[in-house]
Amino acid sequence: MKIQSLLMPLAFACCAALAGCSTSTVVTLQNGTQYVTKDAPKTKGKDGFYEFEDISGKTIRVRADEVATVKEED
């Protein structure tokens, strides 16, 4: 069996699995600022903050009362 015939389906399966792992989310603040995240943000913790990583890789912490909406990107 040729290696190429095994690698193509494996590569396709890996790409399909990775594509389904993350759902972009838009976090909109009360002042209109929007952050696009790689995954859904961690829900409000005991300290009253949302914590998430934006698409540039920066970790953002926002007070829960500053958040207007959290919804999946269309």
BAMIKOL-682991 format. One record per atom (N, C-alpha, C, O, CB): residue number from 1; residue in three letters; atom name; y, x, z. Coordinates in pm, 1 decimal. Glycine has a CB too. Layout:
BEGIN
@resi->NUM&resn->ALA&name->CA&y->Y&x->X&z->Z
...
This chain:
BEGIN
@resi->1&resn->MET&name->N&y->-117.3&x->83.7&z->0.0
@resi->1&resn->MET&name->CA&y->0.0&x->0.0&z->0.0
@resi->1&resn->MET&name->C&y->123.9&x->88.4&z->0.0
@resi->1&resn->MET&name->O&y->128.6&x->188.3&z->71.7
@resi->1&resn->MET&name->CB&y->-0.3&x->-95.3&z->120.9
@resi->2&resn->LYS&name->N&y->221.5&x->53.5&z->-77.7
@resi->2&resn->LYS&name->CA&y->342.6&x->133.6&z->-84.6
@resi->2&resn->LYS&name->C&y->433.0&x->106.7&z->35.8
@resi->2&resn->LYS&name->O&y->443.3&x->-5.6&z->85.4
@resi->2&resn->LYS&name->CB&y->417.7&x->105.0&z->-215.0
@resi->3&resn->ILE&name->N&y->497.3&x->213.2&z->80.1
@resi->3&resn->ILE&name->CA&y->587.9&x->200.9&z->193.2
@resi->3&resn->ILE&name->C&y->703.4&x->107.5&z->159.3
@resi->3&resn->ILE&name->O&y->749.0&x->31.4&z->244.7
@resi->3&resn->ILE&name->CB&y->640.9&x->338.6&z->234.8
@resi->4&resn->GLN&name->N&y->750.6&x->112.9&z->36.2
@resi->4&resn->GLN&name->CA&y->863.0&x->30.2&z->-5.3
@resi->4&resn->GLN&name->C&y->829.9&x->-118.6&z->7.0
@resi->4&resn->GLN&name->O&y->916.7&x->-198.7&z->41.8
@resi->4&resn->GLN&name->CB&y->902.7&x->63.6&z->-149.0
@resi->5&resn->SER&name->N&y->706.6&x->-155.2&z->-20.8
@resi->5&resn->SER&name->CA&y->668.3&x->-296.2&z->-10.9
@resi->5&resn->SER&name->C&y->665.0&x->-343.6&z->134.4
@resi->5&resn->SER&name->O&y->674.2&x->-463.6&z->160.5
@resi->5&resn->SER&name->CB&y->531.6&x->-318.3&z->-76.0
@resi->6&resn->LEU&name->N&y->652.0&x->-251.3&z->228.1
@resi->6&resn->LEU&name->CA&y->657.2&x->-286.7&z->369.8
@resi->6&resn->LEU&name->C&y->798.3&x->-282.4&z->425.6
@resi->6&resn->LEU&name->O&y->833.4&x->-362.1&z->512.6
@resi->6&resn->LEU&name->CB&y->568.9&x->-194.3&z->449.4
@resi->7&resn->LEU&name->N&y->879.1&x->-190.3&z->376.4
@resi->7&resn->LEU&name->CA&y->1013.7&x->-173.4&z->430.9
@resi->7&resn->LEU&name->C&y->1108.7&x->-286.0&z->393.8
@resi->7&resn->LEU&name->O&y->1192.1&x->-324.4&z->475.8
@resi->7&resn->LEU&name->CB&y->1070.8&x->-43.7&z->384.2
@resi->8&resn->MET&name->N&y->1099.1&x->-339.0&z->275.3
@resi->8&resn->MET&name->CA&y->1191.7&x->-444.6&z->232.9
@resi->8&resn->MET&name->C&y->1178.6&x->-569.5&z->320.4
@resi->8&resn->MET&name->O&y->1280.2&x->-618.9&z->369.4
@resi->8&resn->MET&name->CB&y->1166.8&x->-480.9&z->86.2
@resi->9&resn->PRO&name->N&y->1058.1&x->-622.7&z->341.9
@resi->9&resn->PRO&name->CA&y->1049.3&x->-740.2&z->430.3
@resi->9&resn->PRO&name->C&y->1090.7&x->-709.7&z->574.2
@resi->9&resn->PRO&name->O&y->1149.2&x->-794.5&z->641.5
@resi->9&resn->PRO&name->CB&y->907.7&x->-794.7&z->429.6
@resi->10&resn->LEU&name->N&y->1060.5&x->-589.1&z->620.9
@resi->10&resn->LEU&name->CA&y->1099.7&x->-549.8&z->755.5
@resi->10&resn->LEU&name->C&y->1251.1&x->-542.2&z->767.5
@resi->10&resn->LEU&name->O&y->1307.8&x->-590.4&z->865.5
@resi->10&resn->LEU&name->CB&y->1036.8&x->-415.6&z->792.5
@resi->11&resn->ALA&name->N&y->1316.2&x->-483.2&z->670.7
@resi->11&resn->ALA&name->CA&y->1462.3&x->-473.5&z->671.6
@resi->11&resn->ALA&name->C&y->1525.9&x->-612.1&z->666.8
@resi->11&resn->ALA&name->O&y->1623.9&x->-638.0&z->736.8
@resi->11&resn->ALA&name->CB&y->1511.4&x->-388.6&z->553.1
@resi->12&resn->PHE&name->N&y->1471.1&x->-700.5&z->585.3
@resi->12&resn->PHE&name->CA&y->1523.3&x->-836.7&z->576.8
@resi->12&resn->PHE&name->C&y->1508.4&x->-909.3&z->710.1
@resi->12&resn->PHE&name->O&y->1600.3&x->-978.4&z->754.1
@resi->12&resn->PHE&name->CB&y->1451.6&x->-914.5&z->466.0
@resi->13&resn->ALA&name->N&y->1394.2&x->-894.0&z->773.6
@resi->13&resn->ALA&name->CA&y->1369.7&x->-959.6&z->902.2
@resi->13&resn->ALA&name->C&y->1465.3&x->-907.9&z->1009.8
@resi->13&resn->ALA&name->O&y->1514.8&x->-985.2&z->1091.9
@resi->13&resn->ALA&name->CB&y->1224.3&x->-937.7&z->946.1
@resi->14&resn->CYS&name->N&y->1490.5&x->-778.8&z->1009.0
@resi->14&resn->CYS&name->CA&y->1583.7&x->-720.7&z->1106.9
@resi->14&resn->CYS&name->C&y->1725.4&x->-773.5&z->1085.8
@resi->14&resn->CYS&name->O&y->1794.0&x->-808.2&z->1181.9
@resi->14&resn->CYS&name->CB&y->1583.0&x->-566.8&z->1097.4
@resi->15&resn->CYS&name->N&y->1768.3&x->-779.3&z->962.7
@resi->15&resn->CYS&name->CA&y->1902.6&x->-830.4&z->932.1
@resi->15&resn->CYS&name->C&y->1915.6&x->-976.9&z->972.0
@resi->15&resn->CYS&name->O&y->2017.8&x->-1017.6&z->1027.2
@resi->15&resn->CYS&name->CB&y->1934.0&x->-813.8&z->782.4
@resi->16&resn->ALA&name->N&y->1813.9&x->-1055.0&z->944.7
@resi->16&resn->ALA&name->CA&y->1816.1&x->-1196.8&z->979.9
@resi->16&resn->ALA&name->C&y->1820.4&x->-1214.6&z->1131.6
@resi->16&resn->ALA&name->O&y->1890.0&x->-1302.9&z->1181.8
@resi->16&resn->ALA&name->CB&y->1693.4&x->-1268.8&z->921.1
@resi->17&resn->ALA&name->N&y->1747.1&x->-1132.3&z->1203.9
@resi->17&resn->ALA&name->CA&y->1745.8&x->-1141.5&z->1349.6
@resi->17&resn->ALA&name->C&y->1880.5&x->-1102.8&z->1407.8
@resi->17&resn->ALA&name->O&y->1929.0&x->-1168.3&z->1500.0
@resi->17&resn->ALA&name->CB&y->1636.2&x->-1052.8&z->1407.9
@resi->18&resn->LEU&name->N&y->1941.3&x->-998.1&z->1355.6
@resi->18&resn->LEU&name->CA&y->2071.1&x->-955.3&z->1406.1
@resi->18&resn->LEU&name->C&y->2180.4&x->-1055.9&z->1374.3
@resi->18&resn->LEU&name->O&y->2272.1&x->-1074.0&z->1454.4
@resi->18&resn->LEU&name->CB&y->2107.4&x->-820.4&z->1348.6
@resi->19&resn->ALA&name->N&y->2172.9&x->-1120.0&z->1262.1
@resi->19&resn->ALA&name->CA&y->2274.1&x->-1218.2&z->1224.0
@resi->19&resn->ALA&name->C&y->2272.9&x->-1337.6&z->1317.9
@resi->19&resn->ALA&name->O&y->2377.3&x->-1399.1&z->1339.8
@resi->19&resn->ALA&name->CB&y->2251.8&x->-1264.5&z->1080.5
@resi->20&resn->GLY&name->N&y->2159.8&x->-1371.1&z->1372.7
@resi->20&resn->GLY&name->CA&y->2149.9&x->-1485.4&z->1461.5
@resi->20&resn->GLY&name->C&y->2180.2&x->-1455.1&z->1606.4
@resi->20&resn->GLY&name->O&y->2182.1&x->-1546.9&z->1688.5
@resi->20&resn->GLY&name->CB&y->2015.7&x->-1542.7&z->1451.9
@resi->21&resn->CYS&name->N&y->2203.7&x->-1330.9&z->1640.7
@resi->21&resn->CYS&name->CA&y->2221.5&x->-1292.6&z->1780.0
@resi->21&resn->CYS&name->C&y->2360.7&x->-1323.3&z->1834.6
@resi->21&resn->CYS&name->O&y->2374.4&x->-1351.4&z->1953.7
@resi->21&resn->CYS&name->CB&y->2193.5&x->-1147.1&z->1795.3
@resi->22&resn->SER&name->N&y->2461.4&x->-1318.8&z->1753.1
@resi->22&resn->SER&name->CA&y->2595.5&x->-1337.7&z->1805.7
@resi->22&resn->SER&name->C&y->2665.1&x->-1453.3&z->1736.7
@resi->22&resn->SER&name->O&y->2644.4&x->-1480.1&z->1618.3
@resi->22&resn->SER&name->CB&y->2677.1&x->-1210.6&z->1790.2
@resi->23&resn->THR&name->N&y->2747.8&x->-1520.5&z->1813.9
@resi->23&resn->THR&name->CA&y->2827.8&x->-1629.5&z->1762.6
@resi->23&resn->THR&name->C&y->2972.6&x->-1598.6&z->1796.5
@resi->23&resn->THR&name->O&y->3008.7&x->-1590.3&z->1913.9
@resi->23&resn->THR&name->CB&y->2782.7&x->-1767.1&z->1821.5
@resi->24&resn->SER&name->N&y->3054.5&x->-1581.9&z->1696.0
@resi->24&resn->SER&name->CA&y->3195.8&x->-1555.0&z->1720.5
@resi->24&resn->SER&name->C&y->3259.3&x->-1675.0&z->1789.4
@resi->24&resn->SER&name->O&y->3232.7&x->-1790.1&z->1754.8
@resi->24&resn->SER&name->CB&y->3269.7&x->-1522.5&z->1588.3
@resi->25&resn->THR&name->N&y->3342.6&x->-1645.6&z->1886.3
@resi->25&resn->THR&name->CA&y->3409.8&x->-1748.2&z->1964.9
@resi->25&resn->THR&name->C&y->3558.7&x->-1719.0&z->1965.5
@resi->25&resn->THR&name->O&y->3599.9&x->-1603.0&z->1968.7
@resi->25&resn->THR&name->CB&y->3353.7&x->-1754.3&z->2109.9
@resi->26&resn->VAL&name->N&y->3639.4&x->-1824.1&z->1962.2
@resi->26&resn->VAL&name->CA&y->3784.8&x->-1808.6&z->1969.7
@resi->26&resn->VAL&name->C&y->3829.4&x->-1856.7&z->2107.3
@resi->26&resn->VAL&name->O&y->3804.7&x->-1971.0&z->2145.5
@resi->26&resn->VAL&name->CB&y->3857.8&x->-1888.4&z->1854.9
@resi->27&resn->VAL&name->N&y->3895.7&x->-1767.5&z->2181.2
@resi->27&resn->VAL&name->CA&y->3951.4&x->-1801.1&z->2311.1
@resi->27&resn->VAL&name->C&y->4101.9&x->-1814.4&z->2292.0
@resi->27&resn->VAL&name->O&y->4168.7&x->-1717.7&z->2255.4
@resi->27&resn->VAL&name->CB&y->3915.5&x->-1692.9&z->2420.3
@resi->28&resn->THR&name->N&y->4155.4&x->-1933.3&z->2316.5
@resi->28&resn->THR&name->CA&y->4298.8&x->-1957.8&z->2300.7
@resi->28&resn->THR&name->C&y->4360.9&x->-1972.2&z->2438.3
@resi->28&resn->THR&name->O&y->4313.1&x->-2049.2&z->2521.7
@resi->28&resn->THR&name->CB&y->4325.7&x->-2084.6&z->2214.2
@resi->29&resn->LEU&name->N&y->4468.2&x->-1897.2&z->2461.2
@resi->29&resn->LEU&name->CA&y->4538.5&x->-1903.1&z->2589.0
@resi->29&resn->LEU&name->C&y->4647.6&x->-2009.4&z->2584.4
@resi->29&resn->LEU&name->O&y->4682.8&x->-2059.3&z->2477.5
@resi->29&resn->LEU&name->CB&y->4598.8&x->-1765.9&z->2624.2
@resi->30&resn->GLN&name->N&y->4700.1&x->-2043.2&z->2700.6
@resi->30&resn->GLN&name->CA&y->4805.9&x->-2143.8&z->2711.3
@resi->30&resn->GLN&name->C&y->4931.2&x->-2104.7&z->2632.1
@resi->30&resn->GLN&name->O&y->5003.6&x->-2191.7&z->2583.6
@resi->30&resn->GLN&name->CB&y->4842.3&x->-2165.3&z->2857.9
@resi->31&resn->ASN&name->N&y->4957.1&x->-1973.3&z->2618.8
@resi->31&resn->ASN&name->CA&y->5076.5&x->-1927.7&z->2547.2
@resi->31&resn->ASN&name->C&y->5054.1&x->-1915.7&z->2396.8
@resi->31&resn->ASN&name->O&y->5143.7&x->-1871.4&z->2325.0
@resi->31&resn->ASN&name->CB&y->5121.5&x->-1794.3&z->2602.3
@resi->32&resn->GLY&name->N&y->4935.1&x->-1954.6&z->2347.3
@resi->32&resn->GLY&name->CA&y->4905.6&x->-1951.8&z->2205.1
@resi->32&resn->GLY&name->C&y->4832.9&x->-1827.6&z->2156.7
@resi->32&resn->GLY&name->O&y->4789.4&x->-1823.1&z->2041.7
@resi->32&resn->GLY&name->CB&y->5030.3&x->-1965.5&z->2130.4
@resi->33&resn->THR&name->N&y->4818.8&x->-1727.3&z->2241.2
@resi->33&resn->THR&name->CA&y->4746.4&x->-1606.2&z->2204.1
@resi->33&resn->THR&name->C&y->4600.1&x->-1640.3&z->2180.5
@resi->33&resn->THR&name->O&y->4539.2&x->-1713.2&z->2258.8
@resi->33&resn->THR&name->CB&y->4760.4&x->-1497.3&z->2313.4
@resi->34&resn->GLN&name->N&y->4543.9&x->-1587.1&z->2072.1
@resi->34&resn->GLN&name->CA&y->4403.5&x->-1612.3&z->2042.2
@resi->34&resn->GLN&name->C&y->4326.7&x->-1480.6&z->2037.6
@resi->34&resn->GLN&name->O&y->4374.7&x->-1380.9&z->1983.5
@resi->34&resn->GLN&name->CB&y->4389.0&x->-1688.1&z->1908.6
@resi->35&resn->TYR&name->N&y->4207.5&x->-1481.9&z->2095.0
@resi->35&resn->TYR&name->CA&y->4117.1&x->-1368.7&z->2091.2
@resi->35&resn->TYR&name->C&y->3989.8&x->-1414.0&z->2021.6
@resi->35&resn->TYR&name->O&y->3935.5&x->-1519.5&z->2054.4
@resi->35&resn->TYR&name->CB&y->4087.7&x->-1313.8&z->2234.4
@resi->36&resn->VAL&name->N&y->3941.6&x->-1335.8&z->1926.1
@resi->36&resn->VAL&name->CA&y->3812.7&x->-1361.7&z->1862.4
@resi->36&resn->VAL&name->C&y->3712.4&x->-1268.4&z->1927.8
@resi->36&resn->VAL&name->O&y->3731.0&x->-1146.7&z->1929.9
@resi->36&resn->VAL&name->CB&y->3818.4&x->-1340.5&z->1705.7
@resi->37&resn->THR&name->N&y->3606.2&x->-1326.5&z->1980.9
@resi->37&resn->THR&name->CA&y->3506.8&x->-1248.9&z->2053.4
@resi->37&resn->THR&name->C&y->3379.0&x->-1237.3&z->1972.6
@resi->37&resn->THR&name->O&y->3353.0&x->-1317.4&z->1882.9
@resi->37&resn->THR&name->CB&y->3477.9&x->-1311.9&z->2189.3
@resi->38&resn->LYS&name->N&y->3299.6&x->-1136.3&z->2005.6
@resi->38&resn->LYS&name->CA&y->3170.0&x->-1118.1&z->1939.8
@resi->38&resn->LYS&name->C&y->3071.2&x->-1223.1&z->1986.2
@resi->38&resn->LYS&name->O&y->2995.2&x->-1275.8&z->1905.0
@resi->38&resn->LYS&name->CB&y->3114.4&x->-978.1&z->1967.2
@resi->39&resn->ASP&name->N&y->3070.2&x->-1254.5&z->2113.3
@resi->39&resn->ASP&name->CA&y->2979.7&x->-1351.4&z->2173.7
@resi->39&resn->ASP&name->C&y->3060.9&x->-1445.0&z->2261.8
@resi->39&resn->ASP&name->O&y->3179.7&x->-1422.5&z->2284.7
@resi->39&resn->ASP&name->CB&y->2867.7&x->-1280.8&z->2255.5
@resi->40&resn->ALA&name->N&y->2997.4&x->-1548.1&z->2310.1
@resi->40&resn->ALA&name->CA&y->3064.4&x->-1640.1&z->2401.3
@resi->40&resn->ALA&name->C&y->3104.5&x->-1564.0&z->2527.9
@resi->40&resn->ALA&name->O&y->3027.0&x->-1482.4&z->2578.0
@resi->40&resn->ALA&name->CB&y->2972.4&x->-1761.6&z->2435.8
@resi->41&resn->PRO&name->N&y->3223.9&x->-1589.8&z->2579.7
@resi->41&resn->PRO&name->CA&y->3266.4&x->-1518.2&z->2699.9
@resi->41&resn->PRO&name->C&y->3185.0&x->-1559.5&z->2821.8
@resi->41&resn->PRO&name->O&y->3130.3&x->-1669.6&z->2828.8
@resi->41&resn->PRO&name->CB&y->3414.4&x->-1542.4&z->2725.9
@resi->42&resn->LYS&name->N&y->3179.0&x->-1467.9&z->2917.1
@resi->42&resn->LYS&name->CA&y->3114.0&x->-1501.0&z->3043.5
@resi->42&resn->LYS&name->C&y->3198.6&x->-1608.8&z->3109.0
@resi->42&resn->LYS&name->O&y->3321.5&x->-1601.6&z->3109.0
@resi->42&resn->LYS&name->CB&y->3097.9&x->-1374.4&z->3137.0
@resi->43&resn->THR&name->N&y->3131.9&x->-1708.2&z->3164.5
@resi->43&resn->THR&name->CA&y->3204.4&x->-1818.6&z->3224.3
@resi->43&resn->THR&name->C&y->3281.8&x->-1772.2&z->3346.3
@resi->43&resn->THR&name->O&y->3260.9&x->-1662.9&z->3398.9
@resi->43&resn->THR&name->CB&y->3109.1&x->-1931.0&z->3261.8
@resi->44&resn->LYS&name->N&y->3369.9&x->-1857.5&z->3388.3
@resi->44&resn->LYS&name->CA&y->3456.4&x->-1824.8&z->3500.8
@resi->44&resn->LYS&name->C&y->3373.7&x->-1782.8&z->3621.2
@resi->44&resn->LYS&name->O&y->3283.4&x->-1854.6&z->3664.2
@resi->44&resn->LYS&name->CB&y->3545.7&x->-1943.9&z->3536.5
@resi->45&resn->GLY&name->N&y->3405.2&x->-1667.3&z->3674.1
@resi->45&resn->GLY&name->CA&y->3333.5&x->-1616.0&z->3790.3
@resi->45&resn->GLY&name->C&y->3396.8&x->-1662.3&z->3919.4
@resi->45&resn->GLY&name->O&y->3491.0&x->-1741.5&z->3918.9
@resi->45&resn->GLY&name->CB&y->3328.3&x->-1465.0&z->3787.0
@resi->46&resn->LYS&name->N&y->3345.1&x->-1612.8&z->4029.0
@resi->46&resn->LYS&name->CA&y->3397.3&x->-1649.4&z->4160.2
@resi->46&resn->LYS&name->C&y->3542.2&x->-1604.6&z->4178.1
@resi->46&resn->LYS&name->O&y->3617.9&x->-1663.1&z->4255.5
@resi->46&resn->LYS&name->CB&y->3310.6&x->-1589.0&z->4269.5
@resi->47&resn->ASP&name->N&y->3579.4&x->-1498.1&z->4103.8
@resi->47&resn->ASP&name->CA&y->3715.6&x->-1447.1&z->4115.9
@resi->47&resn->ASP&name->C&y->3815.7&x->-1523.3&z->4029.1
@resi->47&resn->ASP&name->O&y->3935.1&x->-1493.3&z->4032.6
@resi->47&resn->ASP&name->CB&y->3718.5&x->-1301.0&z->4079.5
@resi->48&resn->GLY&name->N&y->3768.8&x->-1622.1&z->3950.7
@resi->48&resn->GLY&name->CA&y->3859.0&x->-1706.1&z->3872.0
@resi->48&resn->GLY&name->C&y->3900.8&x->-1645.9&z->3739.5
@resi->48&resn->GLY&name->O&y->4005.3&x->-1683.3&z->3686.2
@resi->48&resn->GLY&name->CB&y->3980.0&x->-1735.8&z->3951.0
@resi->49&resn->PHE&name->N&y->3822.6&x->-1553.5&z->3684.0
@resi->49&resn->PHE&name->CA&y->3855.0&x->-1488.9&z->3557.8
@resi->49&resn->PHE&name->C&y->3745.9&x->-1513.1&z->3454.4
@resi->49&resn->PHE&name->O&y->3628.2&x->-1525.6&z->3488.3
@resi->49&resn->PHE&name->CB&y->3875.7&x->-1339.3&z->3578.5
@resi->50&resn->TYR&name->N&y->3786.4&x->-1519.5&z->3328.0
@resi->50&resn->TYR&name->CA&y->3694.4&x->-1511.8&z->3215.6
@resi->50&resn->TYR&name->C&y->3692.4&x->-1366.5&z->3171.5
@resi->50&resn->TYR&name->O&y->3796.4&x->-1300.7&z->3170.7
@resi->50&resn->TYR&name->CB&y->3736.3&x->-1608.3&z->3097.9
@resi->51&resn->GLU&name->N&y->3575.9&x->-1315.9&z->3134.7
@resi->51&resn->GLU&name->CA&y->3565.6&x->-1178.6&z->3086.0
@resi->51&resn->GLU&name->C&y->3488.7&x->-1180.0&z->2954.3
@resi->51&resn->GLU&name->O&y->3382.4&x->-1241.0&z->2943.2
@resi->51&resn->GLU&name->CB&y->3495.5&x->-1086.0&z->3191.1
@resi->52&resn->PHE&name->N&y->3545.7&x->-1110.4&z->2853.3
@resi->52&resn->PHE&name->CA&y->3481.2&x->-1106.1&z->2722.6
@resi->52&resn->PHE&name->C&y->3524.1&x->-980.4&z->2649.4
@resi->52&resn->PHE&name->O&y->3619.1&x->-912.8&z->2688.9
@resi->52&resn->PHE&name->CB&y->3515.2&x->-1231.8&z->2639.7
@resi->53&resn->GLU&name->N&y->3452.2&x->-950.2&z->2541.6
@resi->53&resn->GLU&name->CA&y->3482.1&x->-834.9&z->2457.8
@resi->53&resn->GLU&name->C&y->3532.0&x->-887.6&z->2323.6
@resi->53&resn->GLU&name->O&y->3464.0&x->-967.1&z->2258.6
@resi->53&resn->GLU&name->CB&y->3356.1&x->-741.9&z->2440.0
@resi->54&resn->ASP&name->N&y->3651.4&x->-843.2&z->2282.0
@resi->54&resn->ASP&name->CA&y->3703.2&x->-889.6&z->2153.2
@resi->54&resn->ASP&name->C&y->3635.6&x->-814.1&z->2039.2
@resi->54&resn->ASP&name->O&y->3554.5&x->-724.7&z->2063.1
@resi->54&resn->ASP&name->CB&y->3856.7&x->-871.7&z->2146.2
@resi->55&resn->ILE&name->N&y->3669.0&x->-850.0&z->1915.7
@resi->55&resn->ILE&name->CA&y->3597.9&x->-792.0&z->1802.1
@resi->55&resn->ILE&name->C&y->3626.9&x->-643.9&z->1782.6
@resi->55&resn->ILE&name->O&y->3554.1&x->-576.0&z->1710.1
@resi->55&resn->ILE&name->CB&y->3633.3&x->-866.3&z->1677.0
@resi->56&resn->SER&name->N&y->3731.6&x->-592.7&z->1846.0
@resi->56&resn->SER&name->CA&y->3759.3&x->-449.3&z->1836.5
@resi->56&resn->SER&name->C&y->3685.1&x->-369.6&z->1943.6
@resi->56&resn->SER&name->O&y->3689.7&x->-246.6&z->1944.5
@resi->56&resn->SER&name->CB&y->3909.2&x->-424.1&z->1848.0
@resi->57&resn->GLY&name->N&y->3616.2&x->-440.8&z->2034.5
@resi->57&resn->GLY&name->CA&y->3539.1&x->-373.5&z->2138.1
@resi->57&resn->GLY&name->C&y->3609.9&x->-361.2&z->2271.3
@resi->57&resn->GLY&name->O&y->3555.0&x->-304.1&z->2365.5
@resi->57&resn->GLY&name->CB&y->3502.0&x->-239.3&z->2091.6
@resi->58&resn->LYS&name->N&y->3730.8&x->-413.9&z->2280.6
@resi->58&resn->LYS&name->CA&y->3808.9&x->-405.5&z->2403.3
@resi->58&resn->LYS&name->C&y->3766.4&x->-515.5&z->2500.2
@resi->58&resn->LYS&name->O&y->3752.1&x->-631.1&z->2460.5
@resi->58&resn->LYS&name->CB&y->3959.7&x->-415.7&z->2372.7
@resi->59&resn->THR&name->N&y->3746.0&x->-479.9&z->2627.5
@resi->59&resn->THR&name->CA&y->3709.8&x->-577.7&z->2729.8
@resi->59&resn->THR&name->C&y->3836.5&x->-645.3&z->2780.2
@resi->59&resn->THR&name->O&y->3932.6&x->-579.3&z->2819.7
@resi->59&resn->THR&name->CB&y->3632.4&x->-510.5&z->2847.0
@resi->60&resn->ILE&name->N&y->3834.9&x->-778.4&z->2778.3
@resi->60&resn->ILE&name->CA&y->3950.7&x->-858.8&z->2817.9
@resi->60&resn->ILE&name->C&y->3912.1&x->-941.5&z->2939.8
@resi->60&resn->ILE&name->O&y->3804.1&x->-1000.4&z->2944.2
@resi->60&resn->ILE&name->CB&y->3999.4&x->-950.9&z->2700.7
@resi->61&resn->ARG&name->N&y->4001.3&x->-945.5&z->3038.8
@resi->61&resn->ARG&name->CA&y->3985.7&x->-1033.6&z->3155.5
@resi->61&resn->ARG&name->C&y->4107.9&x->-1122.8&z->3161.2
@resi->61&resn->ARG&name->O&y->4221.3&x->-1075.0&z->3159.7
@resi->61&resn->ARG&name->CB&y->3968.5&x->-951.9&z->3289.5
@resi->62&resn->VAL&name->N&y->4083.8&x->-1253.2&z->3167.8
@resi->62&resn->VAL&name->CA&y->4193.0&x->-1350.1&z->3167.1
@resi->62&resn->VAL&name->C&y->4170.1&x->-1450.0&z->3279.4
@resi->62&resn->VAL&name->O&y->4058.0&x->-1496.2&z->3300.6
@resi->62&resn->VAL&name->CB&y->4203.6&x->-1422.5&z->3029.5
@resi->63&resn->ARG&name->N&y->4276.8&x->-1482.8&z->3351.1
@resi->63&resn->ARG&name->CA&y->4264.8&x->-1585.0&z->3455.0
@resi->63&resn->ARG&name->C&y->4225.8&x->-1717.1&z->3391.5
@resi->63&resn->ARG&name->O&y->4274.1&x->-1751.1&z->3283.5
@resi->63&resn->ARG&name->CB&y->4396.8&x->-1599.6&z->3534.4
@resi->64&resn->ALA&name->N&y->4139.8&x->-1790.7&z->3457.0
@resi->64&resn->ALA&name->CA&y->4087.3&x->-1916.2&z->3402.2
@resi->64&resn->ALA&name->C&y->4198.0&x->-2017.0&z->3376.2
@resi->64&resn->ALA&name->O&y->4188.9&x->-2093.6&z->3280.3
@resi->64&resn->ALA&name->CB&y->3984.4&x->-1976.2&z->3496.8
@resi->65&resn->ASP&name->N&y->4301.5&x->-2019.4&z->3458.0
@resi->65&resn->ASP&name->CA&y->4407.8&x->-2117.5&z->3436.9
@resi->65&resn->ASP&name->C&y->4497.7&x->-2083.2&z->3318.0
@resi->65&resn->ASP&name->O&y->4579.7&x->-2165.7&z->3277.7
@resi->65&resn->ASP&name->CB&y->4491.7&x->-2129.1&z->3561.9
@resi->66&resn->GLU&name->N&y->4483.9&x->-1962.8&z->3260.9
@resi->66&resn->GLU&name->CA&y->4557.9&x->-1924.9&z->3140.7
@resi->66&resn->GLU&name->C&y->4485.1&x->-1964.5&z->3012.7
@resi->66&resn->GLU&name->O&y->4544.7&x->-1961.6&z->2905.0
@resi->66&resn->GLU&name->CB&y->4583.3&x->-1775.9&z->3140.6
@resi->67&resn->VAL&name->N&y->4356.0&x->-2001.8&z->3022.3
@resi->67&resn->VAL&name->CA&y->4274.5&x->-2033.9&z->2906.0
@resi->67&resn->VAL&name->C&y->4292.3&x->-2181.0&z->2870.2
@resi->67&resn->VAL&name->O&y->4272.8&x->-2269.1&z->2954.0
@resi->67&resn->VAL&name->CB&y->4125.7&x->-2001.7&z->2932.5
@resi->68&resn->ALA&name->N&y->4329.7&x->-2206.8&z->2744.4
@resi->68&resn->ALA&name->CA&y->4343.5&x->-2345.0&z->2696.4
@resi->68&resn->ALA&name->C&y->4212.1&x->-2394.7&z->2639.6
@resi->68&resn->ALA&name->O&y->4164.1&x->-2500.9&z->2679.2
@resi->68&resn->ALA&name->CB&y->4454.2&x->-2355.3&z->2590.0
@resi->69&resn->THR&name->N&y->4152.0&x->-2318.6&z->2545.9
@resi->69&resn->THR&name->CA&y->4026.0&x->-2360.8&z->2484.9
@resi->69&resn->THR&name->C&y->3935.0&x->-2240.9&z->2462.1
@resi->69&resn->THR&name->O&y->3980.9&x->-2127.6&z->2448.2
@resi->69&resn->THR&name->CB&y->4051.8&x->-2434.0&z->2352.2
@resi->70&resn->VAL&name->N&y->3805.7&x->-2268.3&z->2458.6
@resi->70&resn->VAL&name->CA&y->3703.0&x->-2171.9&z->2420.2
@resi->70&resn->VAL&name->C&y->3610.5&x->-2247.3&z->2326.4
@resi->70&resn->VAL&name->O&y->3540.2&x->-2339.2&z->2368.4
@resi->70&resn->VAL&name->CB&y->3625.2&x->-2111.8&z->2546.1
@resi->71&resn->LYS&name->N&y->3610.2&x->-2208.1&z->2197.0
@resi->71&resn->LYS&name->CA&y->3523.6&x->-2277.0&z->2101.9
@resi->71&resn->LYS&name->C&y->3468.8&x->-2180.7&z->1998.2
@resi->71&resn->LYS&name->O&y->3527.7&x->-2076.5&z->1969.6
@resi->71&resn->LYS&name->CB&y->3599.1&x->-2390.1&z->2033.3
@resi->72&resn->GLU&name->N&y->3353.1&x->-2219.1&z->1942.2
@resi->72&resn->GLU&name->CA&y->3290.4&x->-2135.7&z->1840.2
@resi->72&resn->GLU&name->C&y->3376.7&x->-2134.3&z->1714.8
@resi->72&resn->GLU&name->O&y->3436.8&x->-2235.0&z->1677.5
@resi->72&resn->GLU&name->CB&y->3148.1&x->-2186.1&z->1807.6
@resi->73&resn->GLU&name->N&y->3381.3&x->-2018.0&z->1650.8
@resi->73&resn->GLU&name->CA&y->3459.6&x->-2002.8&z->1528.9
@resi->73&resn->GLU&name->C&y->3389.7&x->-2075.1&z->1413.8
@resi->73&resn->GLU&name->O&y->3267.1&x->-2072.2&z->1403.1
@resi->73&resn->GLU&name->CB&y->3480.3&x->-1853.0&z->1495.1
@resi->74&resn->ASP&name->N&y->3467.7&x->-2139.1&z->1328.9
@resi->74&resn->ASP&name->CA&y->3411.6&x->-2212.0&z->1215.2
@resi->74&resn->ASP&name->C&y->3371.5&x->-2120.8&z->1103.8
@resi->74&resn->ASP&name->O&y->3322.5&x->-2167.1&z->1000.8
@resi->74&resn->ASP&name->CB&y->3509.1&x->-2312.6&z->1164.1
